[in-house]
Amino acid sequence: MTNASLSADDSIKTWLEHPTGGPIIRELLAQAGQSPEVLRPVSRLALKRLIKLSKGAFSQEMVDDLVRRANSADGGAGAAPTPAAPTAAEDSPTAAAPEPAEWVERITPGRFAGRTVIVTGAGSGIGRATASRIAREGGRVVAVDVSRERLDQFVADHPGADVVALTADITDDAGVAQIVDAAGDRIDGLANIAGIMDDMTPVHELSDAVWRRVFAVNVDGTMKLMRAVVPAMLAAAAGSIVNTASEAALRGSAAGVAYTASKHAVVGLTKSSAFMYGPSGIRVNAVAPGPTITNIEASFGSPLGAERVQTAMAVMPDPAGADALAASITFLLSDDGVNINGVVLASDGGWSAA
């Protein structure tokens, strides 16, 4: 690694490997009691992405200061930086492979013009990214979440967009009725994204409370909204439903038994409905996300579950941003997915191929 200048657009990996930027980042992490390992899952992202991901803990001013210090003559520390030891790639006559470019979202103007799409979990994570993309591509979004605060922030961040923000519980019949009423007579799409994780317990340690709660949100809530929107779609002879499965719907090593079983159930809901309603003009598909940067955090309520799942996680790819998952979901929701029905799309960076 040469002592080239750094910018906020350079990846975190590039910063950590830089002879000047690396020590500065490590010093900052050490002050917070952290090691560089904490940044491994996001190492391919640009440094500036930490501003949003950290939810205020890492500010624009901090990023600007890091860039200034890294590019100053003395590394911002009053002394010349100590050159990093050359890596094997630098010792070799063969240049290191270039780093993959960070994916950049590209909006398709008007793709959802004239369409009404319900998006659950719209206050954060994949749901927020999906609702945002639909709104920016001209759609009318019924944005549903259990947090009024998050929904208000979503609306504030999308001035001029056609957004109906609704606080509702998808496990409650009255909440589902509210959602459908807010959408109106025409419902063109449903993105069932709201979901919760379990505590990674295997079946012999599973509590009834965890099982019931996970199934209530991930399965019952998904089913209730599908059941509620299908009549309008049948009347229009058109509609697209995208459910959120998971890598846990494709394998047994991604979560505990409750979450894994719930996401397998979502696949069953998807495939049965695709078969039943396909001839009526309704497409039903699912996206199975791999590691994704969201506000859903895994907790381990079982030593055995922690040991087994963390072993499997050792080979998973770097997590994707929520906007990358939104790209997959909106593709299936839109007319671009016209010939796709009953599919479980693994949007997981190739994890399911391993």
C-alpha positions in Angstrom: 0.0 0.0 0.0 1.4 3.3 -1.0 1.0 6.5 0.9 -1.6 7.8 -1.6 -4.2 10.4 -0.5 -7.4 9.2 1.1 -11.0 10.4 0.8 -14.3 9.7 2.4 -15.2 7.7 -0.8 -12.4 5.2 -0.1 -13.4 1.9 1.5 -12.9 1.2 5.2 -10.6 -1.6 4.1 -8.5 0.8 2.1 -8.3 3.1 5.1 -7.2 0.3 7.5 -4.5 -0.8 5.1 -3.2 2.7 4.5 0.1 3.5 6.2 -1.3 6.8 7.5 -5.0 6.2 7.6 -4.7 2.8 9.3 -3.1 4.1 12.5 -5.5 7.0 12.7 -8.6 4.6 12.4 -7.1 2.2 14.9 -6.4 5.0 17.4 -10.0 6.2 17.1 -11.3 2.7 17.7 -9.0 2.1 20.6 -10.3 5.3 22.3 -13.8 3.8 22.1 -12.6 0.4 23.4 -12.9 -1.3 20.0 -10.6 -3.2 17.7 -10.5 -3.0 13.9 -12.4 -6.4 13.8 -15.6 -4.5 14.6 -15.4 -2.9 11.1 -14.8 -6.2 9.2 -18.5 -6.7 8.2 -18.6 -3.2 6.6 -15.0 -3.1 5.3 -16.0 -2.8 1.7 -18.2 0.2 2.3 -17.0 3.8 1.8 -15.8 5.5 5.0 -18.6 8.1 4.6 -21.2 5.4 4.9 -20.4 5.1 8.6 -22.2 8.5 9.2 -25.6 6.9 8.4 -24.8 3.4 9.8 -23.6 4.7 13.2 -26.9 6.6 13.8 -25.1 9.8 14.8 -22.1 8.3 16.6 -19.9 9.1 13.7 -20.5 12.5 12.3 -19.6 14.3 9.0 -17.2 16.5 11.0 -15.4 13.4 12.2 -15.1 12.1 8.7 -13.8 15.4 7.4 -11.2 15.5 10.3 -10.1 11.9 9.5 -9.5 12.9 5.8 -7.7 16.0 6.8 -5.4 14.2 9.2 -4.7 11.3 6.9 -3.7 13.6 4.1 -1.6 16.1 6.2 2.1 15.9 6.0 2.5 14.6 9.6 -0.6 12.3 9.7 -2.2 14.8 12.0 -0.2 13.6 15.0 2.8 15.9 14.9 5.2 13.3 13.5 5.8 11.5 10.3 3.8 8.2 10.2 5.6 5.0 10.6 5.5 3.2 7.3 3.5 0.0 7.4 5.3 -3.3 6.8 5.0 -4.3 3.1 2.4 -7.0 2.5 3.0 -10.1 0.5 1.2 -8.6 -2.4 3.6 -5.6 -2.5 6.6 -8.0 -2.3 5.3 -9.9 -5.3 5.9 -8.7 -8.9 2.2 -9.3 -9.5 0.0 -6.4 -8.5 -2.8 -7.0 -6.1 -6.3 -7.6 -7.5 -8.3 -4.4 -7.7 -11.0 -4.0 -5.0 -14.6 -4.4 -6.2 -16.3 -1.1 -6.6 -19.0 -0.2 -4.2 -22.5 -0.6 -5.6 -24.4 2.6 -6.3 -28.2 2.7 -6.4 -29.6 3.9 -9.7 -33.2 5.2 -9.7 -35.6 4.4 -12.5 -37.8 7.5 -12.8 -41.5 6.6 -13.1 -41.2 2.9 -12.6 -44.0 2.9 -9.9 -45.9 5.9 -11.3 -49.6 5.4 -10.7 -49.0 2.5 -8.4 -50.0 2.1 -4.7 -47.7 -0.2 -2.8 -47.9 -1.2 0.9 -44.5 -1.6 2.6 -44.3 -3.0 6.1 -41.4 -2.3 8.4 -41.0 1.0 6.5 -39.4 2.8 9.4 -36.0 1.2 9.2 -33.7 -1.2 7.5 -34.8 -3.0 4.3 -38.4 -1.8 4.7 -37.3 1.8 4.8 -35.0 1.4 1.8 -37.8 -0.3 -0.2 -40.4 2.3 0.7 -37.9 5.1 -0.2 -37.1 3.6 -3.6 -40.7 3.1 -4.5 -41.5 6.7 -3.5 -38.5 8.1 -5.4 -39.6 6.1 -8.5 -43.0 7.8 -8.5 -45.1 5.4 -6.5 -47.7 6.0 -3.7 -46.4 4.3 -0.6 -48.4 3.2 2.3 -45.5 3.1 4.8 -46.3 0.9 7.8 -44.3 0.5 11.0 -44.8 0.1 14.8 -42.7 3.3 15.4 -44.3 6.6 14.8 -41.0 8.4 15.4 -39.3 6.4 12.6 -42.2 7.0 10.2 -42.2 10.7 10.9 -38.5 10.8 10.1 -39.1 8.8 6.9 -41.8 11.4 5.8 -39.5 14.3 6.6 -36.7 12.7 4.6 -39.0 12.4 1.5 -40.6 15.9 1.0 -43.0 15.9 -1.9 -43.3 12.2 -2.1 -46.7 10.5 -2.0 -46.4 8.7 1.3 -49.2 7.6 3.7 -47.5 6.9 7.0 -49.4 4.5 9.2 -48.5 3.1 12.7 -50.0 -0.4 12.8 -49.4 -3.8 14.2 -49.5 -6.4 11.4 -50.4 -9.2 13.8 -53.6 -7.5 14.8 -56.7 -7.8 12.5 -57.7 -4.2 13.3 -54.3 -3.0 12.3 -54.4 -4.9 9.0 -57.8 -3.4 8.3 -56.4 0.1 8.9 -53.6 -0.6 6.4 -55.9 -1.8 3.7 -58.3 1.2 4.3 -55.3 3.6 4.0 -54.3 2.0 0.7 -57.8 2.5 -0.8 -59.6 0.6 -3.5 -56.4 0.0 -5.6 -53.5 -2.0 -4.2 -50.9 -2.7 -6.8 -48.2 -4.2 -4.6 -47.4 -5.5 -1.1 -43.9 -5.7 0.3 -44.1 -7.8 3.5 -40.8 -6.8 5.1 -41.6 -6.4 8.8 -40.0 -9.2 10.8 -38.2 -10.2 14.0 -35.3 -12.5 14.9 -35.3 -15.2 17.5 -32.7 -15.8 20.2 -30.8 -18.6 18.2 -32.1 -21.4 20.5 -32.3 -25.0 19.3 -35.5 -26.8 19.7 -34.8 -28.5 23.1 -34.1 -25.0 24.6 -36.9 -23.2 22.8 -39.6 -21.4 24.9 -43.2 -21.2 23.9 -43.0 -17.4 24.2 -40.2 -17.0 21.6 -41.9 -19.5 19.2 -45.3 -17.7 19.4 -43.8 -14.2 19.1 -41.6 -15.0 16.1 -44.5 -16.8 14.3 -47.0 -14.1 15.1 -44.9 -11.4 13.3 -43.1 -13.4 10.6 -45.8 -15.8 9.6 -49.2 -14.6 10.9 -48.5 -11.0 10.0 -47.4 -11.9 6.5 -50.4 -14.2 5.9 -52.9 -11.6 7.3 -51.7 -8.9 4.9 -51.6 -11.2 2.0 -55.2 -12.3 2.8 -56.3 -8.7 3.1 -54.9 -7.4 -0.2 -55.6 -10.3 -2.6 -59.3 -9.5 -3.1 -58.4 -6.0 -4.5 -55.8 -7.6 -6.7 -58.2 -10.2 -7.9 -60.7 -7.5 -8.8 -58.0 -5.7 -10.8 -56.6 -9.0 -12.3 -53.2 -7.6 -11.4 -50.8 -7.3 -8.4 -47.4 -8.2 -7.1 -46.6 -9.5 -3.6 -43.1 -9.8 -2.3 -42.5 -11.6 1.0 -39.3 -11.5 3.0 -37.9 -14.9 3.6 -34.3 -15.2 4.7 -31.2 -17.2 4.2 -32.7 -19.1 7.1 -35.5 -20.2 4.6 -32.8 -22.0 2.5 -30.6 -23.6 5.2 -30.7 -24.6 8.8 -27.5 -22.8 9.9 -28.5 -19.2 9.8 -30.6 -18.8 12.9 -32.5 -20.5 15.7 -35.3 -23.0 15.2 -38.1 -20.5 15.6 -36.9 -18.0 13.0 -35.7 -20.8 10.6 -39.1 -22.5 10.8 -41.0 -19.2 10.4 -39.1 -18.3 7.2 -39.6 -21.8 5.8 -43.3 -21.1 6.4 -43.1 -17.8 4.5 -41.7 -19.8 1.5 -44.8 -22.1 1.7 -47.1 -19.1 1.8 -45.3 -17.7 -1.2 -45.3 -20.8 -3.4 -48.9 -21.8 -2.6 -50.2 -18.3 -3.4 -48.1 -18.0 -6.5 -49.7 -21.3 -7.8 -53.2 -20.3 -6.8 -53.3 -16.8 -8.1 -50.9 -16.8 -11.0 -53.6 -17.3 -13.6 -55.5 -14.4 -12.1 -52.6 -11.9 -12.8 -51.1 -11.9 -9.3 -47.4 -12.6 -8.9 -46.2 -13.8 -5.5 -42.4 -14.0 -4.9 -40.0 -13.9 -1.9 -36.6 -12.4 -1.4 -34.2 -14.3 0.9 -31.7 -11.8 2.2 -28.3 -12.8 3.4 -26.3 -10.7 5.8 -27.7 -7.2 5.7 -27.0 -4.0 7.6 -30.2 -3.3 9.4 -31.4 -2.5 12.9 -32.3 -6.2 13.6 -29.7 -7.5 16.0 -29.0 -11.1 16.7 -29.0 -12.2 20.4 -27.9 -15.6 21.7 -30.0 -17.2 24.3 -28.2 -20.6 24.0 -24.5 -21.5 24.2 -25.1 -24.3 21.8 -27.0 -22.1 19.4 -24.3 -19.5 19.6 -21.5 -22.0 18.9 -23.3 -23.6 15.9 -24.6 -20.4 14.2 -21.3 -18.5 14.7 -19.5 -21.4 13.1 -21.7 -21.1 10.0 -21.3 -17.3 10.0 -17.5 -17.6 9.6 -18.0 -18.3 5.8 -20.8 -15.7 5.1 -20.1 -12.8 2.8 -19.8 -9.2 3.9 -23.2 -7.7 4.7 -25.1 -5.7 2.0 -26.7 -2.4 2.6 -30.5 -2.3 2.9 -30.7 -0.4 -0.4 -29.2 -3.4 -2.2 -32.0 -5.6 -0.9 -34.5 -2.9 -1.9 -33.2 -3.2 -5.4 -34.1 -6.9 -5.4 -37.5 -6.4 -3.8 -38.5 -3.5 -6.1 -37.4 -5.5 -9.2 -39.9 -8.3 -8.2 -42.6 -5.8 -7.3 -42.3 -3.9 -10.6 -43.2 -4.9 -14.1 -39.5 -5.7 -14.6 -40.4 -9.0 -12.8 -43.3 -9.7 -15.2 -42.3 -13.3 -15.9 -41.3 -14.3 -12.4 -43.8 -16.0 -10.1 -43.3 -18.4 -7.1 -39.6 -17.7 -6.9 -37.5 -17.4 -3.7 -34.8 -15.0 -4.9 -31.6 -15.4 -2.8 -30.3 -11.9 -2.5 -27.3 -12.9 -0.4 -24.1 -12.2 -2.2 -23.7 -15.8 -3.2 -23.9 -17.2 0.4 -26.5 -19.9 -0.6 -24.1 -21.1 -3.4 -21.4 -22.0 -0.9 
